[in-house]
Amino acid sequence: MKKYLLMTMSLSAFTAPVWAAGQAVLQSSINGQTEQVQVSWLSDQQLRMDITRPPAEILLQNGALSAITQIGGMPIVANVADVDQMARALGQGGGFSGQIDKQLAKSVTAFEATGRLETVAGVPGEIYRMTWRDEQGKAHTDEAVLTKNATVVELSRALQNLGVAAHKGWDARSAEILHRGLGVLRYAKAYQLQSVSTQAPAASALALPDQSIDVQKLMQGLTGH
């Protein structure tokens, strides 16, 4: 999995929640590598992401992130304060950081519909062109396929909340897209939906395991702190 989330911005100040639960498969491409992850959500504050390298589940629960792995059949749970801590919890060093986009947009200087249509994962959308500036002031222009489909909008909100929980900060692109009531079907060549369903996951699939080892408590016991 690479750069799963392109945008980070809370919409609560702008629109009421849609609560369109669902499931999806996301694909990202970076540096010639293509990866997929499965995502399920009950709301924009309750999301589960299943990654394969390393095998793990990432849970977003009301602003808190947890990483769950398996050792000898026993779930290992790590509460993570940011994406770098998550990388260490998953035994992936600093490499996991790049899987959530760190290049945030400071401002959006142009946002326009091109009039061209594109269907992604069976959902019709329209191609928009965005020009934005990064933290260093450098200008970038990207095309994104956006939609008003309620399920995709809710997924986009949940993914940006994942980015916020990972402490990567607000992103002006996300602010603009979500403020307009749109969701992301495809962003440039870096990210797109492979499939999306309105079938809600079972609540138990987004819950922490009943029996597990808490990594933080284990380490505190070993160090005596």
Contacts in CASP RR format, 6 or more apart in sequence:
PFRMAT RR
TARGET T0000
AUTHOR 0000-0000-0000
METHOD contacts of the structure
MODEL  1
MKKYLLMTMSLSAFTAPVWAAGQAVLQSSINGQTEQVQVSWLSDQQLRMD
ITRPPAEILLQNGALSAITQIGGMPIVANVADVDQMARALGQGGGFSGQI
DKQLAKSVTAFEATGRLETVAGVPGEIYRMTWRDEQGKAHTDEAVLTKNA
TVVELSRALQNLGVAAHKGWDARSAEILHRGLGVLRYAKAYQLQSVSTQA
PAASALALPDQSIDVQKLMQGLTGH
1 28 0 8 1.000
1 35 0 8 1.000
1 36 0 8 1.000
1 37 0 8 1.000
1 49 0 8 1.000
1 51 0 8 1.000
1 52 0 8 1.000
1 53 0 8 1.000
1 99 0 8 1.000
2 28 0 8 1.000
2 29 0 8 1.000
2 30 0 8 1.000
2 33 0 8 1.000
2 35 0 8 1.000
2 98 0 8 1.000
2 99 0 8 1.000
2 190 0 8 1.000
3 28 0 8 1.000
3 30 0 8 1.000
3 98 0 8 1.000
3 99 0 8 1.000
3 100 0 8 1.000
3 101 0 8 1.000
3 190 0 8 1.000
3 191 0 8 1.000
4 26 0 8 1.000
4 28 0 8 1.000
4 37 0 8 1.000
4 49 0 8 1.000
4 99 0 8 1.000
4 100 0 8 1.000
4 159 0 8 1.000
4 162 0 8 1.000
4 191 0 8 1.000
5 100 0 8 1.000
5 101 0 8 1.000
5 159 0 8 1.000
5 160 0 8 1.000
5 162 0 8 1.000
5 163 0 8 1.000
5 168 0 8 1.000
6 101 0 8 1.000
6 171 0 8 1.000
6 173 0 8 1.000
6 174 0 8 1.000
6 184 0 8 1.000
6 187 0 8 1.000
6 190 0 8 1.000
6 191 0 8 1.000
7 101 0 8 1.000
7 105 0 8 1.000
7 156 0 8 1.000
7 159 0 8 1.000
7 160 0 8 1.000
7 171 0 8 1.000
7 173 0 8 1.000
7 174 0 8 1.000
7 175 0 8 1.000
7 177 0 8 1.000
7 178 0 8 1.000
7 184 0 8 1.000
8 104 0 8 1.000
8 160 0 8 1.000
8 163 0 8 1.000
8 164 0 8 1.000
8 168 0 8 1.000
8 169 0 8 1.000
8 170 0 8 1.000
8 171 0 8 1.000
8 174 0 8 1.000
9 160 0 8 1.000
9 164 0 8 1.000
9 170 0 8 1.000
9 171 0 8 1.000
9 172 0 8 1.000
9 174 0 8 1.000
9 175 0 8 1.000
9 178 0 8 1.000
10 160 0 8 1.000
10 161 0 8 1.000
10 164 0 8 1.000
10 170 0 8 1.000
11 44 0 8 1.000
11 157 0 8 1.000
11 160 0 8 1.000
11 178 0 8 1.000
11 179 0 8 1.000
11 181 0 8 1.000
14 178 0 8 1.000
14 179 0 8 1.000
15 178 0 8 1.000
15 179 0 8 1.000
15 181 0 8 1.000
17 43 0 8 1.000
17 44 0 8 1.000
17 154 0 8 1.000
18 150 0 8 1.000
18 153 0 8 1.000
18 154 0 8 1.000
18 157 0 8 1.000
19 43 0 8 1.000
19 154 0 8 1.000
20 150 0 8 1.000
20 151 0 8 1.000
20 153 0 8 1.000
20 154 0 8 1.000
20 198 0 8 1.000
21 41 0 8 1.000
21 42 0 8 1.000
21 43 0 8 1.000
21 154 0 8 1.000
21 198 0 8 1.000
21 200 0 8 1.000
21 201 0 8 1.000
22 40 0 8 1.000
22 41 0 8 1.000
22 42 0 8 1.000
22 151 0 8 1.000
22 154 0 8 1.000
22 155 0 8 1.000
22 196 0 8 1.000
22 197 0 8 1.000
22 198 0 8 1.000
22 199 0 8 1.000
22 200 0 8 1.000
22 201 0 8 1.000
23 38 0 8 1.000
23 39 0 8 1.000
23 40 0 8 1.000
23 41 0 8 1.000
23 196 0 8 1.000
23 197 0 8 1.000
23 199 0 8 1.000
23 200 0 8 1.000
23 201 0 8 1.000
24 38 0 8 1.000
24 39 0 8 1.000
24 40 0 8 1.000
24 121 0 8 1.000
24 155 0 8 1.000
24 193 0 8 1.000
24 194 0 8 1.000
24 195 0 8 1.000
24 196 0 8 1.000
24 197 0 8 1.000
25 36 0 8 1.000
25 37 0 8 1.000
25 38 0 8 1.000
25 39 0 8 1.000
25 193 0 8 1.000
25 194 0 8 1.000
25 195 0 8 1.000
25 196 0 8 1.000
26 36 0 8 1.000
26 37 0 8 1.000
26 38 0 8 1.000
26 39 0 8 1.000
26 191 0 8 1.000
26 192 0 8 1.000
26 193 0 8 1.000
26 194 0 8 1.000
27 34 0 8 1.000
27 35 0 8 1.000
27 36 0 8 1.000
27 191 0 8 1.000
27 192 0 8 1.000
27 193 0 8 1.000
27 194 0 8 1.000
28 34 0 8 1.000
28 35 0 8 1.000
28 36 0 8 1.000
28 190 0 8 1.000
28 191 0 8 1.000
29 35 0 8 1.000
29 189 0 8 1.000
29 190 0 8 1.000
29 191 0 8 1.000
30 190 0 8 1.000
35 52 0 8 1.000
35 53 0 8 1.000
36 194 0 8 1.000
37 49 0 8 1.000
37 50 0 8 1.000
37 51 0 8 1.000
37 52 0 8 1.000
38 49 0 8 1.000
38 50 0 8 1.000
39 47 0 8 1.000
39 48 0 8 1.000
39 49 0 8 1.000
39 50 0 8 1.000
39 155 0 8 1.000
39 158 0 8 1.000
39 159 0 8 1.000
40 47 0 8 1.000
40 48 0 8 1.000
40 201 0 8 1.000
40 205 0 8 1.000
40 206 0 8 1.000
41 47 0 8 1.000
41 48 0 8 1.000
41 154 0 8 1.000
41 155 0 8 1.000
41 158 0 8 1.000
41 201 0 8 1.000
41 206 0 8 1.000
42 200 0 8 1.000
42 201 0 8 1.000
42 203 0 8 1.000
42 206 0 8 1.000
43 154 0 8 1.000
43 158 0 8 1.000
44 154 0 8 1.000
44 157 0 8 1.000
44 158 0 8 1.000
44 161 0 8 1.000
45 60 0 8 1.000
45 61 0 8 1.000
45 62 0 8 1.000
45 63 0 8 1.000
45 158 0 8 1.000
45 161 0 8 1.000
46 60 0 8 1.000
46 61 0 8 1.000
46 62 0 8 1.000
46 158 0 8 1.000
46 206 0 8 1.000
47 59 0 8 1.000
47 60 0 8 1.000
47 158 0 8 1.000
47 159 0 8 1.000
47 161 0 8 1.000
47 162 0 8 1.000
47 206 0 8 1.000
48 57 0 8 1.000
48 58 0 8 1.000
48 59 0 8 1.000
48 60 0 8 1.000
48 201 0 8 1.000
48 205 0 8 1.000
48 206 0 8 1.000
49 57 0 8 1.000
49 58 0 8 1.000
49 60 0 8 1.000
49 162 0 8 1.000
50 56 0 8 1.000
50 57 0 8 1.000
50 58 0 8 1.000
51 57 0 8 1.000
51 58 0 8 1.000
54 69 0 8 1.000
54 90 0 8 1.000
54 91 0 8 1.000
54 92 0 8 1.000
55 69 0 8 1.000
55 70 0 8 1.000
56 67 0 8 1.000
56 68 0 8 1.000
56 69 0 8 1.000
56 90 0 8 1.000
57 67 0 8 1.000
57 68 0 8 1.000
57 69 0 8 1.000
58 65 0 8 1.000
58 66 0 8 1.000
58 67 0 8 1.000
58 68 0 8 1.000
58 86 0 8 1.000
58 162 0 8 1.000
59 65 0 8 1.000
59 66 0 8 1.000
59 67 0 8 1.000
59 68 0 8 1.000
59 206 0 8 1.000
59 208 0 8 1.000
60 158 0 8 1.000
60 161 0 8 1.000
60 162 0 8 1.000
60 165 0 8 1.000
61 206 0 8 1.000
61 208 0 8 1.000
63 161 0 8 1.000
63 164 0 8 1.000
63 165 0 8 1.000
64 79 0 8 1.000
64 165 0 8 1.000
65 79 0 8 1.000
65 80 0 8 1.000
65 81 0 8 1.000
65 86 0 8 1.000
65 162 0 8 1.000
65 165 0 8 1.000
65 166 0 8 1.000
66 77 0 8 1.000
66 78 0 8 1.000
66 79 0 8 1.000
66 80 0 8 1.000
66 208 0 8 1.000
67 77 0 8 1.000
67 78 0 8 1.000
67 80 0 8 1.000
67 86 0 8 1.000
67 89 0 8 1.000
67 90 0 8 1.000
68 75 0 8 1.000
68 76 0 8 1.000
68 77 0 8 1.000
68 78 0 8 1.000
68 208 0 8 1.000
68 209 0 8 1.000
68 212 0 8 1.000
69 75 0 8 1.000
69 76 0 8 1.000
69 78 0 8 1.000
69 90 0 8 1.000
70 76 0 8 1.000
71 213 0 8 1.000
74 211 0 8 1.000
74 212 0 8 1.000
74 213 0 8 1.000
75 209 0 8 1.000
75 211 0 8 1.000
75 212 0 8 1.000
75 213 0 8 1.000
76 212 0 8 1.000
76 213 0 8 1.000
76 215 0 8 1.000
77 208 0 8 1.000
77 209 0 8 1.000
77 212 0 8 1.000
77 213 0 8 1.000
77 214 0 8 1.000
77 215 0 8 1.000
78 85 0 8 1.000
78 86 0 8 1.000
78 89 0 8 1.000
78 90 0 8 1.000
78 214 0 8 1.000
78 215 0 8 1.000
78 216 0 8 1.000
79 214 0 8 1.000
79 216 0 8 1.000
80 86 0 8 1.000
80 89 0 8 1.000
81 167 0 8 1.000
82 166 0 8 1.000
82 167 0 8 1.000
83 96 0 8 1.000
83 97 0 8 1.000
83 98 0 8 1.000
83 99 0 8 1.000
83 100 0 8 1.000
83 163 0 8 1.000
83 166 0 8 1.000
83 167 0 8 1.000
83 168 0 8 1.000
84 94 0 8 1.000
84 96 0 8 1.000
84 97 0 8 1.000
86 96 0 8 1.000
86 166 0 8 1.000
87 93 0 8 1.000
87 94 0 8 1.000
87 95 0 8 1.000
87 96 0 8 1.000
87 97 0 8 1.000
88 94 0 8 1.000
89 215 0 8 1.000
90 96 0 8 1.000
100 162 0 8 1.000
100 163 0 8 1.000
100 166 0 8 1.000
100 168 0 8 1.000
101 168 0 8 1.000
101 171 0 8 1.000
102 168 0 8 1.000
103 134 0 8 1.000
104 134 0 8 1.000
104 135 0 8 1.000
104 168 0 8 1.000
104 169 0 8 1.000
104 170 0 8 1.000
104 171 0 8 1.000
104 172 0 8 1.000
105 132 0 8 1.000
105 133 0 8 1.000
105 134 0 8 1.000
105 140 0 8 1.000
105 171 0 8 1.000
105 172 0 8 1.000
105 173 0 8 1.000
106 132 0 8 1.000
106 133 0 8 1.000
106 134 0 8 1.000
106 135 0 8 1.000
106 137 0 8 1.000
106 172 0 8 1.000
107 132 0 8 1.000
107 133 0 8 1.000
107 172 0 8 1.000
108 130 0 8 1.000
108 131 0 8 1.000
108 132 0 8 1.000
108 172 0 8 1.000
108 173 0 8 1.000
108 175 0 8 1.000
108 176 0 8 1.000
109 131 0 8 1.000
109 132 0 8 1.000
109 133 0 8 1.000
109 139 0 8 1.000
110 129 0 8 1.000
110 130 0 8 1.000
110 131 0 8 1.000
110 141 0 8 1.000
111 128 0 8 1.000
111 129 0 8 1.000
111 130 0 8 1.000
111 131 0 8 1.000
111 176 0 8 1.000
112 128 0 8 1.000
112 129 0 8 1.000
113 126 0 8 1.000
113 127 0 8 1.000
113 128 0 8 1.000
114 126 0 8 1.000
114 127 0 8 1.000
114 128 0 8 1.000
114 129 0 8 1.000
114 143 0 8 1.000
115 126 0 8 1.000
115 127 0 8 1.000
116 126 0 8 1.000
116 127 0 8 1.000
117 124 0 8 1.000
117 125 0 8 1.000
117 126 0 8 1.000
117 127 0 8 1.000
118 124 0 8 1.000
118 125 0 8 1.000
118 126 0 8 1.000
118 127 0 8 1.000
118 145 0 8 1.000
118 185 0 8 1.000
118 186 0 8 1.000
119 125 0 8 1.000
120 145 0 8 1.000
120 185 0 8 1.000
120 186 0 8 1.000
120 192 0 8 1.000
120 193 0 8 1.000
121 185 0 8 1.000
121 192 0 8 1.000
121 193 0 8 1.000
121 194 0 8 1.000
121 195 0 8 1.000
121 196 0 8 1.000
122 196 0 8 1.000
123 147 0 8 1.000
123 149 0 8 1.000
123 152 0 8 1.000
123 185 0 8 1.000
123 193 0 8 1.000
123 196 0 8 1.000
124 147 0 8 1.000
125 145 0 8 1.000
125 146 0 8 1.000
125 147 0 8 1.000
125 149 0 8 1.000
125 185 0 8 1.000
126 145 0 8 1.000
126 146 0 8 1.000
126 147 0 8 1.000
127 143 0 8 1.000
127 144 0 8 1.000
127 145 0 8 1.000
127 146 0 8 1.000
128 143 0 8 1.000
128 144 0 8 1.000
128 145 0 8 1.000
128 146 0 8 1.000
128 182 0 8 1.000
129 141 0 8 1.000
129 142 0 8 1.000
129 143 0 8 1.000
130 141 0 8 1.000
130 142 0 8 1.000
130 143 0 8 1.000
130 144 0 8 1.000
130 173 0 8 1.000
130 176 0 8 1.000
131 139 0 8 1.000
131 140 0 8 1.000
131 141 0 8 1.000
132 139 0 8 1.000
132 140 0 8 1.000
132 141 0 8 1.000
132 142 0 8 1.000
132 172 0 8 1.000
132 173 0 8 1.000
133 139 0 8 1.000
133 140 0 8 1.000
134 140 0 8 1.000
142 187 0 8 1.000
142 188 0 8 1.000
143 188 0 8 1.000
144 177 0 8 1.000
144 184 0 8 1.000
144 185 0 8 1.000
144 186 0 8 1.000
144 187 0 8 1.000
144 188 0 8 1.000
145 184 0 8 1.000
145 185 0 8 1.000
145 186 0 8 1.000
145 187 0 8 1.000
145 192 0 8 1.000
146 177 0 8 1.000
146 182 0 8 1.000
146 183 0 8 1.000
146 184 0 8 1.000
146 185 0 8 1.000
147 153 0 8 1.000
147 182 0 8 1.000
147 183 0 8 1.000
147 185 0 8 1.000
148 181 0 8 1.000
148 182 0 8 1.000
148 183 0 8 1.000
149 183 0 8 1.000
151 196 0 8 1.000
151 197 0 8 1.000
151 198 0 8 1.000
152 183 0 8 1.000
152 184 0 8 1.000
152 185 0 8 1.000
152 193 0 8 1.000
152 196 0 8 1.000
153 178 0 8 1.000
153 181 0 8 1.000
153 182 0 8 1.000
153 183 0 8 1.000
155 183 0 8 1.000
155 196 0 8 1.000
156 174 0 8 1.000
156 177 0 8 1.000
156 178 0 8 1.000
156 182 0 8 1.000
156 183 0 8 1.000
156 184 0 8 1.000
157 178 0 8 1.000
160 171 0 8 1.000
160 174 0 8 1.000
160 178 0 8 1.000
163 169 0 8 1.000
164 170 0 8 1.000
177 183 0 8 1.000
177 184 0 8 1.000
184 191 0 8 1.000
185 192 0 8 1.000
185 193 0 8 1.000
186 192 0 8 1.000
186 193 0 8 1.000
END
